[in-house]
Amino acid sequence: MSALNVSVYNGKYTVIQNDNGGIEALRYGEKWRDCCGDGLILALAQEIEELRNELDTHGYSRKE
């Protein structure tokens, strides 16, 4: 189970934060790079997740 899981660009890229706080990026579902310590990637993924949740709450359809 991951604490954060955000996919963009039609699933090409995924940012995952595991339960221990480590962050990694996947490309086409395969490990691509370790992003541990990269605050920018974490902040952007959290912002995307938050905005998507708001859209879902208000009943808007969205692209992934």
ABEGO torsion letter per residue (X at the ends): XBABBBBBGGGABBBBBBAAGBBBBBBGGBBABBABGBAAAAAAAAAAAAAAAAAAAAGBBBBX
